[in-house]
């Protein structure tokens, strides 16, 4: 890897009580750090995660495995595609004691591992060394949930295991500084299509793809991703579900803009989540906080991150169990389709509240602010779960070059309620709003939102102190 995130010293942060004012939050002080030639000052923040979160440290190694394969410009020789390392990696993981790590290391020019799905147990961390790549198999049969279920397009979907799986794997983790490559754009063995081709076929035929994700983590309390590069996932990169305690620190996620459904990190029905110092370039949501079913998503801190192409910082589309106590702070969004986005509809809607966006810079983004209560994707037949977005606060948010601003409540009884404080938009934005209540100020707001059933109060200042957005837009780190 040509460049890599530099984290200088450990730090930690904690959050204020859930019902306290943000003014009484516990502040976070971060050191200067450098990246790709630019300097960023990590400023004080207010965490919603109830934990005290510190920079992770890799556990001591229980077993060190050396590579048998060679990665040549991010690819393996065709003759090596059957030389799976799955059994020896899994055996090392299964025999590793808690609070220890299995380390994947290079051996001279041998720098690659090839694996079918792996299962992480509690207490064990998988570490991929610098310069080492763990490749996912290109054989769909390796991922089958049932015979022949993976690598096809059908009505059902969900036919594939992930490359790395965890169920009730508490205090486990995946760490770098190496790379995990899902090879989403490479042709499947014995086929003329890639995983991403299947995703596109599913779109045009209105069916479901059966493609593996890089990580699926279910009920994995206190799980850690640290200093790892995740690239070219066939589907979502990271799915974290029904857990309490998830930290992603210094993670680089890199998949092409054209790769469908390659979400970066999706925490769902979980609490106490921190995603920080990450760089995410994808073909779908950089982060999507999901809250379907009966378990809410709550107490999350998304701080000190950089987004590039993708579908933005999203909440939804499933919000029927509720999402609340969420902070997004110190974020740059550069070249995405969407920026700050909350999405739901009448078949999967619920209450989204107490969401704060602080110190956000957005440029070259089609929809910089997108409050969408009529999200069109997958509207169910029953329309009895109506979305309400309230107590949504934007402070010190700056959009450099216009775009489309959508601020839509669902109906007069399920309104959008937002506070804009020091929010500025350059260029000539197109703004639409309906069924909404807006409070402006006390900081400046340089735009007006009007529409059917829209009420605006507040007296914002005319002049802004400005935001040093130029220093926030740093280059995406170079990946293998």
N, C-alpha and C positions, 0 to 999 in steps of 0.2 A: 504494500500500500504506500502510495507516494506521500500522503500526509495523514495526520491522525490527530484526534482531539487531545489537547494537552491539559490535564487536570493537575494543578500545582499542589494543592494541599487539601486534606480532608475538611469537611464542614458538616454542619447539621442545622436543621431547622425544626421548629415545632409550631403548632397552630393554636389559635385562640379557641375558647369555648364556642360551640356551634351557634349559639344565639347571641353572641356578643358583637358589639360594633367592630367593624374592621379597624377602626382607629385604635382599638385596644389589643390588636394582634401582637404576637411575638415576632419581632423583626428578624430577618435573615441577612447576615453579612457574608458576602462571598469575595474571594480574592480575584484579582486580575488573572485572566488566562488568555493565551494566544491561540489562534486558529488560522491556518492557511494565510498567514501573513497579516491578519487583522487583529486588533485588540478590542476586547469587549469587557466592559465593567459590569459585573453581575451586581445589581443593586439590591437594596433591601426589599423584602417581600412579606406577604402575609399568607401563611399556609392554611389550607383547608384540611389537608391530611392531618389526622389527630396524632400521628406518631411523631417521634423525633427521628429524622432521617439523616443519615450520614453517608459520605462517600463510601461505597463498598470496598472491601478488601478481599482478594481471592483467598480461599482456604488453603491450607497445606495440602500437598498432593499425596494421594494414597497410591495411585498407579499412573505411570507415565507411559503412554503408548506412542510409538514412533511410526511415521507414515511409510507406507509401501508404494504409494503412487506419486506421480508427478503431474502437477498442474501446469499446463503450457498455455499462457495467455488466457487463463480463466476456463480452460477446458481440459478434459481427460482424453487420452488416446482411446479409440474405439475398442481396442483389444483389452482395455482395463475395465470396461463397463460391467463386466460380470464379477469383478474382484471386490466383492463387498466386504467392508470392515465391520458390518453390523454385529456379528456374533462376538468378536473380541471387545468391541466397545461396550456392548450390553453386559457382557460378563464382568468387565472391569467395574461398570457402574453398580451392578448387583452385589458385588463383593466389597464395595467401598464402604467403610464405616461412616456414620453421620459426622457432619462438620468437616468432611474432607472432599477432595476434588479429584476427578479423573482428568488428566491432562493429555491433550492431543498435540504432539510435538513433531517437528520436522526432523529428517535424518539426511543431512547433506542436501542434495538436490531434491530428495523426496519430500514433498510438502503438502500432500493431499490425502484425504480420507473419503471413502464412498460408502454411503449408508442408506439402508431402508429405515423404516420408523424405529425410533428409540424410545424407551420408556424410562422417565426419571423417577426414582423413589424419593422419599423424604430425606432431607439432610444432605443430599449429594449435589455437588456442583460439577458441571461439565465445562472445562476450560479449553478454549481453542487458542493455541499460541500464536504469536506474531508471525505473519508470513504463511500460516497454515490455513487451508480451506477445507471445510467439511462439506462435501457435495451430496445433495440428495439424489437418490437413484432415479433414473429415467424409465424404469419399468413400472407401469401402473399396477401390475399384480402384486408388487411389494407393499402397496398401500391399501389393498382391498379391505373394506369393512366386512363385506360378504363376497363370495366368489364372483369376479367380474364386475364389481361395483365401481371401481375407480377408473379414470381415464375415458369416461363416456359422457354423453349429454343425454339426460332423460328428464322425466317429470319430477322425480323424487329428490335428487341431489344428496349431499352429505354421505357420499360413498367412499370417502378416503380418510385414512388416518393421517396425522401430521408427521412431519419428519422428526420432530421432538414432541413427545406427549407427556403430560403430567396429570395425574388424578390423585387428589389428596396428598400431593407431594409437598409437604410443608418444609419451610426453611431450605429449599433447594434453589438452584440457580443455573444460569448459563452465562459464561464470561469469556472475554477475549484476551488480547486484542486481535484475534484472527477473524475469519469470515465463515459464515454459513450461507451457502449458495443453493437455492432451490431449483435453478436452471429452468425457470418458467418458459423461456423462449427457445429452448433446445428441443429437437424432435424426440418424441417418445420412442423407446426401443420397439422396432418392428412396425412403426407407423410413420405417416407423412405429416403429422400434425404435432404441434407443441401444446403444452398446458394452456398457454395463452390463446392459441387457436381455438381450443375447446371452449374457453370462456367467451370468445367472440361468437362462436357458433351458437352457444346458449342464448346470447343476446338476440341474434337475428331470428332464431326459431322460437323465442319466448319460452325457453325451457331452462333447466338447471345444469350447470357444469358440475362435474365430479373431479375436482382437482385438490391436491393436498395443500395444507397450510404449513408454514415453517414451524410454528409452535402453537399448540393448543394446550392450555393450562386450566384445569377445572378444579375448583376447591383447593387451590394450592396457596395456602396462607403463607405470607412472608416470603414471597418469591422474588428473586433478584435477577435482572438482566444488567450486565455491566460491561462497558468498553468493548462491545461486540459489534461487528458489521453483519447485517442481514441483507441479502440481496437476491433479486430475481425470484421472489416467491411465486409459486404457481397460483396462489390465492392470497388470503390475508397473511401478513407476516407474523403477527402476534395476536392471539385471542386469549384474553384472560377473563375467566368466568367464575362467578360465585365465590370470590376469594376475599379475604381480609388481610391486606398488606401486600402491595406490589410496588416494586421500585424498578424503574428503567432509567439508568444513569449512563450518559456518554455513549448511547447507542446510535449507530449510523444505519439508516434504512434506505436502500437505493434500488428502485425498480423504475422502468421507463414510464413516461406519461401515458403511453399507449397500452400498457398492461392492465387489462380490466380487472377490477375487484382486488387489487393488490393493496388493501388498506395497510397502514403502518402498524399502529398499536390500537387495539379495540378492547378497553376494559368494559365488562358487562356485568350488571347485577353485583357490583363489588363495592367495597368501602376501603378507605385508607390507601389511596393510590398516589404515587408521585412519579412523574415523568419529567426528567430534567436533563439539561445539557445534551439534547439529542438533535440529530440532523436528519430530516425525513423528506425524501423525494420519491413519490409514488404515482401510480395511475388511479388512485382513489383517495378516500379520506386519509389524511396524515394520522389523525387521531379521531376515533368515533366512540364516544361514550354511549353505550347502549343500556336500555333499562326496560326490556320486555318482560312479560310474565308477572311475577308477584314480588320479586326482590328488587328494591331500589338501588340506584347507583348514587353514592354519596361520599363526601369528604375526600375530594381529589385536588391535587396541586399539579398543574401543568406549567412549569416555570423554566425560563432560560433555555428556550428552544428555537430552532430555525427550520422553517418549512420552505419547500420549493414547489415544483409542480405537484399537483394533486387536487383533492377536493376539499381541503381545508381542515380547520379545527372544528369538529362537528360534535354535536350532541344529538342522538337519535340515529335512525328514524324511530326505533322502538322507544317510547317514553311512557308506556302505560303503567309501569310500576313506580315511576317518579325518579327524577334526578335533581339533586340539590347539594348545596355546600361545595361549590366547584370554583376554583380560582385558575385563571389563565393569566400569566404575567411574564413580561419580558420575552415577547415573541416577535419574530419577523416572519412574514409570509411574502414570498417573492415568486411571482409567476404562476400562481395557482388558479384554478377555476373558481374556487370559493375561498373566502377568508374566515370570518367569524360566522359560524353557521349552526342554527338549531333547526332540526327538521322533524316533522311528524305528520300524521294525518288522522282521519276520523276512525280508522280501524286499529290504530296502535298508539293513540295519543294518551297523555296524562299530564301531570303537573311538573313543570320544570321551573325551579325557583332558586333564588340566592346563588346566582352565577355572576362572577366578577371577572371582567377583562381589564387588565391594568398594564399600561406601557406596551402597547402593540403597534407595530409599524407594518403597513401593507402597501405593496406596489405591484403593478402589472397583473392585477387580479380582476377577473370578469365580474364577480359578485363579492365585493369586499365585506358587506354585512348582509346576511341572508337569514331572516327569520321566516321560516316556511312552515305554516300550519296545514298546508295542503300538498305535502310532498307526494308526488304522483306514483312513485315506485311501490308496487305491491300493495295497493289498496284492497283490503278484504271486502267480502260481501257484507259483513255486519259492520255498520258504522256507528258504533256505540261507545267508542273510547276517544273522547274529544280532547284535543290538546289545549293546554293553557301554559303560556310562558310569562312569568311575572318575576319582579325584582331582579331584572337583568341589568347590570350596571357596566357601562363602558367609561373608563377614566383614562385619560392620557392615551387616546387611540388616534392614530394619524394615518390617513389614506392619501397616498401621494398623487394619484392620477385618475381620480374619478372611478367610473364603473357603475354598476347597477346596485342600488340599495333597496332591498325588499324588507318591509316591516309589516308583516301581516298577522293580525289576530284571526282566530277562527270564526267567531261570530260575536254578537254583542255580549253574550254571557261568558264567553271564553276568550278573554282579551289578551293582547300583548301589552305588557307593562315594562318600560325601559327607562333608565336614567342615563343621560348623556352629559358628561362632565369633562371638559377639555377634549372634545372630539372634533377633528377637522378633516375636511375632504378637499383635495386639490382637483383641478380640472373641472369638468362639467358633468357631475354625476346625474344619473336618472334615479329619482327617488319615488317609490310608491309605498303607500301605507293604507291600512284598513283595520277597523276595530282595535284601536290602540290608544294607550295613554302614555305620553312622554313627559318626563321632567328634565328640563335643560338647566345646566349650571351646577355649581357656581362658576366653574371654568368655562372658557369660550366654546361656543358651538357655531360653526360657520355655515350651517345649512338649515333648511326648513323642511319639515315633513308634514304633509297635509293629505287628506283623503277622506273617504266616507267613514264617519264615526271615529274620527281622530281628535283627541284632546291634548293640548300642549300647555304646560305651565312652566314657571321658572324664569329667572332673569340671569342668563349667562353673561360673563364679562365679554368685552369686545376683543381684547387682545390676549394672545397666548404667549406664554414663555417659550413655546416651541419644543420640539422633541428632536433629539439628535438621531434621526432615523438613518442617516447615511452610514453611521458606524454599525448599525445593526445588520445590514445586508452583506453578510460575509459569504465567500464562495462555498459551495458544497464540497466537503472533503472528497478527495480522489479515492475511489474504491478500485479493487483489482479488476 
